[in-house]
Amino acid sequence: MHEAMQTAQFFLLILFFALGIYAAYRAAQHVQREKQRAEEPVLHINVQITGKRIEEIPKFGGTPRIRRYAAFQTAEGVCMELRVKRADYEQLVSGQHGTLTFQGDRFIEFVSHSSDERTRPPVY
């Protein structure tokens, strides 16, 4: 019985150690990805909003995570889809023309040409 407990403790220690290494690896990946994003230029381009969609990601035993996306198209026909926050998603209207500001794959804001209203409140 004593030997079985030692074996179980050993496996728990190995499992804990492996989870710690995995968590450190994922944290390093996140930091590297954020550093790469920060080095990308902030771009401002004229686009038309071509669509919006919602993706529900199931969560074990809880409310699903909801991600919101908006699709944009340039005058040259280049299409892109960016993840947007809920407040931005609610203000974007399909067919609307405006200036999209983004950095890499990160949506910053959309300013409509028709009303010149921003999808984000100004930051002071």
Order of alpha helices (4+ residues) and beta strands (2+ residues): alpha-beta-beta-beta-alpha-beta-beta
